Amino acid sequence: MLQGLQDLGNAWLGFMHPMTLLYGLGGAFVGIVMGILPGLSATLAIALLTTLTIKLQPNQAILVLICSYVGALYGGSRTAILLNIPGTAANAASCADGYALAKQGQAGRAIGIATSGAFVSTLIGVLCLALFTPMLAEVALSFGAFEFFWLALFGVTLSGSIVGGDPLKGWLMGLLGLFLAQIGQESLYAYNRFTFGWDELAGGIALIPALVGAFGLAEVLTTLADPIERKMIDLKDSVLPRWREIMVYRWTVLRSGIIGVVTGLLPGVGEDAGAWMSYAAAKAVSKEPEKFGKGSIDGLMAAETGDMSSIPGHIIPCLALGIPGSAPSAVLMAAMIIHGVQPGPMLPITNPHFIYQVVAMTTLASITILLFGLFGVRPLLHVLRVPRNILMPIVYLLCLVGAFATASRLFDVYIMMAIGIGAFFLRRRGYEMAPLVLGLVLGPLLDKSLRRGLVLSDGDFGAFFTRPIALVFAIVTIFTILLYVPPFKRQVVRARDAVTGGIRSLFTRRA
């Protein structure tokens, strides 16, 4: 415990440098701008900034990315309140009460409440990040090739639920990502796989061109294809919240903060789930549930608190197990790998101080959104008036520069273009790109662990089921797949209803 506090203090001191703080402020600013602009997202912000920070020190680069992650989810609530358009999917729960308050002439008050809730809830998540990640990482130190194989396969299995919608489409995109990860020279014998005679493919599909194409170029094409009408409400009243008003909703902040962290810990559950579950819980215990959807401060506070506290919750399994829980955290994990940090069970050995550095980064990110939210919101709202025919070419140019700058290869630009155009048409058909990135990131780990395990077991695949942790992951993975098979799912639902009904009747008799 004492060593952990010392590491956390050292991490904070390491970021107390003017240039590093400036990087954090810049990352949060770009993230807020991305969140404010309808149609852009946290995943796009992280993907683009990964290319722009490739030459920075790893700690500074990851600080920029985490600040942009937090900033984008925070910025999305501005458009939810003023335009009734959620800047990101996680801000959808803020539309009902936030926009209702804005129409009542309380837009500034709504933004101030959302800012204070976002700040406090992120700190709640940071506390859980500091407490739970080292504990989970210690358990994960006993992992070997067999456990890593099932862990990677479980991560790909989560492709069915990481973005919601049709699980089959998620699995197909995850498998496509696994296939793309196998392109190039394999690690044992340097044999070319799926290169089709192209020497340029021998090095494999680089992560940055894939990220920029899947999220950057595809987002540009999607945004231009689907214009959004804007009718913004003017911000006339004060943004600064009253301390007394915040204290009235302290239990809402605490409850929603815990719900957000718990939903973040569940792989495959996004930030929007934390917001909606917190909103539902607040309405269930409220003395005035009829006000929800009509301008309830309690509802807005719950929604903003739930989605922001889920960010540290998603980072916990990402760091300790290498399993991202949402689309932005999947891209963040890929960015960490690009910058030389390998999340997962070996992180406490390869980079033992990094966990506490992430705690300090996330805390700094929460401070930056508080500063921008309370004192810079009015200038930032002018971003909404930038015409799309000016904004989208700038984003497209950043995509081209980012894809080329990492290795100075024109072939990477072609890869980015091909993946981006393909991703655009896939998204039009309801396929999401986060599972693709997840498969691309976990593909090498799954491949190496499978072959290493087969070498250790002399080709006996049954050895993958003999070790206790590997067996648990195998059962969970198989169970997760079976949950999407209708007959099995019906049986699980019946069993759940029978158990809950029995427990309810038992307590009823005692009463």
C-alpha positions in Angstrom: 0.0 0.0 0.0 2.8 2.4 1.0 4.7 1.5 -2.2 1.6 2.2 -4.3 1.2 5.6 -2.7 4.8 6.4 -3.4 4.5 5.3 -7.0 1.4 7.4 -7.4 3.2 10.4 -5.9 6.1 9.9 -8.3 3.7 9.6 -11.2 2.1 12.9 -10.3 5.5 14.6 -9.9 6.5 13.3 -13.3 3.6 15.2 -14.9 4.3 18.4 -13.1 6.1 19.9 -16.0 4.8 22.9 -18.0 5.2 21.2 -21.4 3.5 18.0 -20.2 0.6 19.9 -18.6 0.3 21.8 -21.9 0.1 18.4 -23.8 -2.7 17.3 -21.4 -4.7 20.6 -21.9 -4.2 20.3 -25.7 -5.4 16.7 -25.7 -8.5 17.6 -23.7 -9.2 20.6 -25.9 -9.1 18.5 -29.1 -11.2 15.8 -27.4 -13.9 18.3 -26.4 -13.9 19.8 -29.9 -14.4 16.3 -31.4 -17.2 15.6 -28.9 -18.9 18.9 -29.6 -19.1 18.3 -33.3 -22.0 15.9 -34.0 -20.9 12.8 -35.9 -17.3 12.8 -34.6 -16.4 10.6 -31.7 -13.9 9.7 -29.0 -12.6 6.8 -31.2 -11.9 9.2 -34.0 -10.1 11.6 -31.6 -7.9 8.9 -30.2 -7.1 7.5 -33.7 -6.1 10.8 -35.2 -4.1 11.9 -32.1 -2.2 8.6 -32.2 -0.7 9.6 -35.5 0.0 13.2 -34.4 1.8 12.0 -31.1 3.9 9.3 -32.6 7.1 11.2 -32.0 6.3 12.1 -28.4 7.6 10.3 -25.4 5.2 7.4 -24.6 3.9 8.9 -21.3 3.3 12.3 -23.0 1.5 10.7 -25.9 -0.7 8.4 -23.8 -1.5 11.4 -21.6 -2.8 13.3 -24.7 -4.9 10.3 -25.7 -6.5 9.7 -22.3 -7.2 13.5 -22.0 -8.8 13.4 -25.5 -10.9 10.3 -24.5 -12.2 12.0 -21.4 -12.7 15.3 -23.2 -14.6 13.8 -26.1 -17.2 12.1 -23.9 -17.5 15.3 -21.9 -17.8 17.5 -25.0 -20.6 15.3 -26.4 -23.0 16.5 -23.7 -22.8 20.1 -25.0 -24.6 19.2 -28.2 -26.9 16.9 -26.3 -28.0 19.9 -24.2 -28.0 22.6 -26.9 -29.0 20.7 -30.0 -30.7 17.6 -28.7 -28.0 15.7 -30.7 -25.6 13.5 -28.6 -22.0 14.3 -29.6 -21.2 10.6 -28.8 -23.4 7.6 -28.2 -22.6 7.9 -24.4 -24.3 11.3 -24.3 -27.7 10.1 -25.6 -29.1 9.8 -22.0 -28.3 13.5 -21.5 -30.6 14.7 -24.3 -34.0 14.4 -22.6 -33.4 16.4 -19.5 -30.5 18.5 -20.8 -32.3 19.8 -23.9 -35.5 20.3 -21.8 -33.6 22.5 -19.4 -32.1 24.4 -22.3 -35.5 25.1 -23.8 -36.6 26.5 -20.4 -33.7 29.0 -20.6 -31.4 27.1 -18.2 -28.8 25.9 -20.7 -25.9 27.4 -18.7 -27.2 25.7 -15.5 -27.5 22.4 -17.3 -23.9 22.6 -18.6 -22.6 23.6 -15.2 -24.4 20.6 -13.5 -23.1 18.3 -16.2 -19.6 19.6 -15.8 -19.5 19.2 -12.0 -21.0 15.7 -12.2 -18.5 14.7 -14.9 -15.6 15.9 -12.8 -16.6 14.3 -9.5 -17.6 11.0 -11.2 -14.3 10.7 -13.1 -12.5 11.1 -9.7 -14.6 8.3 -8.3 -13.5 6.1 -11.3 -9.9 7.1 -10.8 -10.0 5.9 -7.2 -11.3 2.5 -8.3 -8.7 2.5 -11.1 -5.9 3.0 -8.5 -7.4 0.3 -6.1 -8.5 -2.5 -8.4 -6.0 -2.5 -11.3 -3.0 -3.6 -9.3 -5.0 -6.3 -7.6 -6.3 -7.7 -10.9 -2.9 -7.5 -12.4 -1.4 -9.5 -9.6 -3.8 -12.3 -10.2 -3.0 -12.2 -13.9 0.7 -12.7 -13.3 0.1 -16.5 -13.2 -0.9 -16.5 -16.9 0.9 -18.6 -19.4 0.5 -19.4 -23.1 -2.7 -21.4 -22.5 -4.3 -18.6 -20.5 -3.2 -15.9 -23.0 -4.8 -17.9 -25.9 -8.2 -18.1 -24.1 -7.9 -14.5 -23.0 -7.3 -13.3 -26.6 -10.1 -15.6 -27.9 -12.4 -14.2 -25.2 -11.6 -10.7 -26.2 -12.5 -11.5 -29.8 -15.7 -13.2 -28.6 -16.7 -9.9 -27.0 -16.8 -8.4 -30.5 -20.4 -9.6 -30.6 -21.4 -7.2 -27.8 -18.7 -4.4 -27.7 -20.8 -2.1 -29.8 -24.3 -3.5 -29.4 -26.6 -4.4 -32.3 -26.3 -7.7 -34.1 -23.7 -9.9 -32.4 -23.1 -11.9 -35.6 -21.9 -8.7 -37.4 -19.6 -8.0 -34.4 -18.1 -11.5 -34.6 -17.6 -11.2 -38.4 -15.8 -8.0 -37.9 -13.7 -9.5 -35.1 -12.8 -12.4 -37.4 -11.9 -10.0 -40.2 -9.6 -8.3 -37.8 -8.0 -11.6 -36.8 -7.5 -12.3 -40.5 -5.8 -8.9 -41.2 -3.5 -9.6 -38.2 -2.2 -12.8 -39.9 -1.1 -10.9 -43.0 2.7 -10.7 -43.3 5.6 -12.8 -42.0 4.7 -15.1 -39.2 6.9 -15.0 -36.1 8.4 -18.5 -36.0 9.7 -19.2 -39.5 9.3 -15.7 -41.2 7.0 -17.3 -43.8 4.8 -14.9 -45.8 1.1 -15.4 -45.2 -1.7 -13.9 -47.3 0.7 -11.5 -49.1 -0.3 -12.6 -52.6 3.1 -11.8 -53.9 3.1 -8.2 -52.6 6.4 -7.5 -50.9 4.9 -4.5 -49.2 2.5 -6.7 -47.2 5.4 -8.8 -45.7 5.5 -6.4 -42.8 1.8 -6.9 -42.1 -1.0 -4.3 -41.7 0.3 -1.5 -39.5 -2.1 -0.4 -36.7 -2.0 3.3 -37.4 -3.1 3.2 -41.1 -5.8 0.7 -40.1 -7.0 2.9 -37.2 -7.0 6.1 -39.3 -8.8 4.4 -42.1 -11.4 2.6 -40.0 -12.3 5.6 -37.9 -10.9 8.7 -39.6 -11.6 8.3 -43.4 -14.8 6.3 -42.8 -16.1 9.0 -40.4 -15.4 11.7 -43.0 -17.3 9.8 -45.7 -20.1 9.0 -43.3 -20.4 12.6 -42.1 -20.5 13.9 -45.6 -23.1 11.3 -46.6 -25.4 12.1 -43.6 -25.6 15.8 -43.0 -27.1 16.9 -39.6 -29.3 19.9 -39.2 -28.2 22.3 -36.5 -30.6 24.5 -34.5 -28.6 25.6 -31.4 -30.1 27.2 -28.4 -28.2 30.3 -27.2 -26.3 30.2 -23.9 -27.5 33.1 -21.9 -27.4 32.2 -18.2 -24.3 31.4 -16.0 -22.4 28.2 -16.4 -20.9 28.2 -12.9 -22.8 25.7 -10.7 -23.9 26.5 -7.2 -22.1 24.4 -4.5 -25.3 24.0 -2.5 -27.0 22.6 -5.6 -24.3 20.1 -6.2 -24.5 18.8 -2.6 -28.2 18.2 -2.9 -27.4 15.5 -5.6 -24.3 14.1 -3.8 -26.0 10.6 -3.5 -26.9 10.6 -7.1 -23.3 11.3 -8.0 -21.9 8.6 -5.7 -24.5 6.0 -6.9 -24.1 6.8 -10.5 -20.3 6.9 -10.2 -20.3 3.4 -8.8 -22.7 2.1 -11.5 -20.5 3.6 -14.2 -17.4 1.9 -12.9 -19.1 -1.4 -12.6 -20.5 -1.3 -16.1 -17.1 -0.3 -17.3 -15.6 -3.3 -15.7 -17.9 -5.6 -17.7 -16.2 -6.3 -21.1 -18.4 -5.5 -24.0 -20.6 -2.9 -22.2 -20.0 0.6 -23.5 -20.1 4.0 -21.8 -23.7 4.5 -22.9 -24.8 1.6 -20.8 -23.3 3.3 -17.7 -25.3 6.4 -18.5 -28.6 4.7 -19.1 -28.3 2.4 -16.1 -27.4 5.4 -13.8 -30.4 7.3 -15.3 -32.7 4.4 -14.6 -31.5 4.0 -11.1 -31.9 7.7 -10.3 -35.5 7.7 -11.7 -36.3 4.5 -9.7 -35.3 6.1 -6.3 -36.3 9.7 -7.1 -39.1 11.4 -5.2 -40.1 13.2 -8.4 -39.8 10.6 -11.2 -42.4 12.5 -13.3 -39.9 15.3 -13.9 -37.5 12.9 -15.7 -37.4 13.7 -19.4 -38.9 17.2 -18.7 -35.9 19.0 -17.3 -34.8 17.0 -14.2 -31.4 18.1 -12.8 -31.3 14.7 -11.0 -31.6 12.9 -14.3 -29.0 15.0 -16.1 -26.6 14.6 -13.2 -27.1 10.8 -13.2 -26.6 10.4 -17.0 -23.4 12.5 -17.1 -22.0 10.9 -14.0 -22.6 7.4 -15.2 -20.9 7.7 -18.6 -17.9 9.7 -17.3 -17.1 7.3 -14.4 -17.2 4.3 -16.9 -14.1 5.6 -18.6 -11.7 4.6 -15.7 -13.8 1.4 -15.4 -13.0 0.5 -19.0 -9.3 1.2 -18.5 -9.1 -1.3 -15.6 -9.6 -4.5 -17.6 -7.7 -2.9 -20.5 -4.6 -2.5 -18.5 -4.8 -5.6 -16.3 -6.1 -8.1 -18.8 -5.7 -6.5 -22.2 -9.4 -6.7 -22.8 -11.0 -3.3 -23.8 -14.6 -2.8 -22.8 -15.7 -0.3 -25.4 -14.8 1.1 -28.8 -12.7 4.0 -27.5 -10.9 1.8 -25.0 -10.1 -0.7 -27.8 -8.5 2.1 -29.9 -6.7 3.4 -26.8 -5.2 -0.1 -26.2 -4.1 -0.2 -29.8 -2.5 3.2 -29.3 -0.7 2.0 -26.2 0.8 -0.9 -28.1 1.9 1.5 -30.9 3.7 3.6 -28.3 5.5 0.6 -26.8 3.3 -0.2 -23.9 1.7 -3.7 -23.9 -1.4 -3.9 -21.7 -2.2 -7.2 -20.1 -1.1 -9.5 -17.3 2.6 -8.8 -18.0 2.3 -5.1 -17.6 3.3 -5.1 -13.9 6.6 -6.8 -14.9 7.4 -4.9 -18.1 6.3 -1.5 -16.9 5.4 -1.7 -13.2 4.9 2.1 -12.7 2.6 2.6 -15.7 -0.6 1.8 -13.9 -0.1 4.7 -11.5 0.9 6.9 -14.3 -2.4 6.2 -16.0 -4.1 7.1 -12.7 -2.3 10.4 -12.7 -3.2 11.0 -16.3 -6.9 10.3 -15.8 -7.0 12.7 -12.8 -5.3 15.4 -14.8 -7.9 14.8 -17.6 -10.7 15.3 -15.1 -9.2 18.6 -14.0 -8.8 19.8 -17.6 -12.5 19.2 -18.4 -13.5 21.1 -15.3 -11.4 24.1 -16.4 -12.6 24.0 -20.0 -16.2 23.2 -18.9 -16.6 26.1 -16.5 -14.4 28.8 -18.1 -14.1 27.9 -21.8 -17.5 26.6 -22.8 -18.7 29.7 -24.6 -15.7 30.1 -27.0 -15.8 26.3 -27.7 -19.4 26.5 -28.8 -18.3 28.5 -31.8 -16.9 25.2 -33.2 -20.5 24.2 -34.0 -20.6 27.1 -36.5 -17.7 25.8 -38.6 -19.1 24.6 -42.0 -18.7 20.9 -42.7 -17.3 21.6 -46.1 -14.3 23.3 -44.3 -14.0 20.8 -41.4 -14.1 17.5 -43.3 -11.2 18.3 -45.7 -9.1 19.2 -42.7 -9.8 15.8 -41.0 -9.2 14.0 -44.3 -5.8 15.8 -44.6 -4.9 14.7 -41.1 -5.8 11.1 -42.1 -3.4 11.2 -45.0 -0.6 12.8 -43.0 -1.0 10.4 -40.1 -1.0 7.3 -42.3 2.2 8.4 -44.1 4.1 9.9 -41.2 4.6 6.8 -39.1 6.8 4.9 -41.6 7.1 7.3 -44.5 5.6 4.7 -46.8 3.1 5.6 -49.5 1.8 2.0 -49.3 0.4 2.8 -45.8 -1.7 5.6 -47.3 -3.1 3.1 -49.8 -3.9 0.7 -46.9 -5.6 3.5 -45.0 -7.7 4.4 -48.1 -8.7 0.8 -48.8 -9.7 0.2 -45.2 -11.4 3.5 -44.9 -13.5 3.0 -48.0 -14.3 -0.6 -47.1 -15.2 0.6 -43.5 -17.6 3.3 -45.0 -19.6 0.7 -46.9 -19.6 -1.8 -44.0 -20.9 0.9 -41.6 -23.7 1.7 -44.1 -24.7 -2.0 -43.7 -24.6 -1.8 -39.9 -21.1 -3.2 -39.2 -19.0 -1.4 -36.6 -15.3 -0.9 -36.7 -14.3 -1.4 -33.1 -14.4 -5.3 -33.3 -12.2 -5.0 -36.4 -9.5 -3.1 -34.4 -10.0 -5.5 -31.5 -9.3 -8.5 -33.7 -6.3 -6.7 -35.3 -4.8 -6.0 -31.8 -5.5 -9.4 -30.3 -4.6 -11.4 -33.4 -0.8 -11.6 -32.9 -1.3 -12.6 -29.2 -3.8 -15.3 -30.1 -1.6 -16.7 -32.9 1.6 -16.8 -30.8 -0.1 -18.2 -27.7 -1.8 -21.0 -29.7 1.4 -22.1 -31.3 3.5 -21.7 -28.2 0.9 -23.8 -26.2 0.9 -26.5 -28.9 4.7 -26.7 -28.8 4.7 -27.0 -25.0 2.0 -29.7 -25.1 3.6 -31.5 -28.0 0.6 -30.8 -30.2 -2.1 -31.8 -27.6 -4.9 -29.3 -27.7 -6.4 -30.9 -24.6 -3.7 -29.2 -22.6 -5.5 -25.9 -23.1 -8.3 -27.2 -20.8 -6.1 -28.6 -18.0 -4.9 -25.5 -16.2 -7.5 -24.0 -13.8 -7.4 -20.4 -15.1 -7.3 -21.5 -18.7 -10.3 -23.8 -18.0 -12.3 -20.9 -16.5 -11.6 -18.7 -19.5 -12.5 -21.5 -21.8 -15.9 -22.1 -20.1 -16.6 -18.3 -20.0 -15.7 -18.0 -23.7 -17.9 -21.0 -24.8 -20.7 -19.8 -22.5 -20.5 -16.3 -24.0 -20.9 -17.7 -27.5 -23.8 -20.0 -26.5 -25.6 -17.1 -25.0 -26.3 -15.9 -28.5 -27.8 -19.2 -29.6 -31.6 -18.8 -29.1 -32.5 -22.2 -27.5 -29.6 -21.9 -25.0 -30.4 -18.3 -24.3 -34.1 -19.2 -23.5 -32.9 -21.9 -21.1 -30.6 -19.5 -19.3 -33.4 -16.9 -19.0 -35.8 -19.6 -17.6 -33.2 -20.7 -15.1 -32.5 -17.1 -14.0 -36.2 -16.4 -13.6 -36.6 -19.6 -11.5 -33.7 -18.6 -9.2 -34.9 -15.0 -8.7 -38.5 -16.2 -8.2 -37.3 -18.7 -5.5 -35.3 -16.1 -3.7 -38.2 -13.6 -3.9 -40.7 -16.2 -2.5 -38.3 -17.1 0.3 -38.0 -13.5 1.5 -41.8 -13.1 1.1 -42.4 -16.0 3.5 -40.0 -14.7 6.1 -41.7 -11.3 5.9 
